[in-house]
Amino acid sequence: MKKRWLWYVMGVLIMIPIGLVIAANTERVGIKPEVEAKAVVLMDLNTGRILFSQNGDVPLPPASMSKLMTELIILDKINDGTHSWDEKVRISDYASNVGGVRLSLNEGEELTVRELFQSMALYSANDAAVALAEHFAGSEGDFVKQMNLKAKELQLSNQTYFVNASGLENGGKGSDRKLDLRGETRMTAADTAKLAAHLINSHPDILNTSSKTQMKLKGRDLYLSTTNWMLPSLAGPYSYEGTDGLKTGYTENAGYCFTGTAEKGGSRLIAVVLGTKSKEARFVETRKLFDYGFSKTLTLKERLNDWFHVQVPSAAFSSLNGIVKLF
């Protein structure tokens, strides 16, 4: 009888920590997550398969996530030799008046393509995006036409449409803003994931930029920090192992948005989250998607290794220690 009771207690000691790990990782055991956002899509980049979608085909304001298309066009032109990273870009009056997140560039100031690109990709600077658009196409309006042509080339849906290079809403561009295109930028979560996948596949070096936590803007003694709180090197509460990109966004109408990508065990996921209520929420919801996605793409051994990186609450250990003292 005593031996049977001993085996029972030992079984409980084994099952409690396992149960706590699984309870803390419901998405990691393949249960579809409950995501609080206007729209989300989770894509397996290796196969192109959509693993999860919630309002994925609904057009919504993407905020600065539309800069993914701006980045793609610039990288294409650098790759084909039309432009180079070290080119100097003279800032126009038009670009210097862009609103929202900005570098506060001055008319006549000169920065390199590389400095402006990294400022746009890492810090989401709107004036940098517009300055690059003017430099690469002559005007922001002509650059936007290239953005929409590229959307058709990539076979994005007709629900996705660009009206500027920054993702700002028309009421937030600053003074004296004039564009030939009317309306507002709209993207679906599915199209955003497709665009992000093409960007990564065509220009994998973009991840070297998007994984940076900080950059220094030469000549200004200014350090710009990333807006992606999921990067592991930040070692913060929202950091997620394997994350190395890609783009955040926010406007009042769009809410807080994020296109994230993470790689584990040779599997790469892209998660698009549109319209959460806070900066933190977009990363919390993305974590749910990543956990669920990797439960589908990783082997059992890889999943077990991943699960047990999760810290079991200290209260649970205290309870276990109390049981152990009975022996």
Secondary structure, DSSP 8 states (H G I E B T S, - for coil): -HHHHHHHHHHHHHHHHHHHHHHTTGGGGT------SSEEEEEETTTTEEEEEESTTS-B--GGGGHHHHHHHHHHHHHTTSS-TT-EEE--HHHHTB-SS-----TT-EEEHHHHHHHHHHH--HHHHHHHHHHHHSSHHHHHHHHHHHHHHTT--TT-B-SSSS---GGGSBTT---S--S--BB-HHHHHHHHHHHHHH-TTHHHHHT-SEEEETTTTEEEE-S-TT-GGG-STT--TTEEEEEEEEETTTEEEEEEEEEETTEEEEEEEEEESSHHHHHHHHHHHHHHHHHHHS-HHHHHHHHTTS---HHHHHHHHHHHTT-
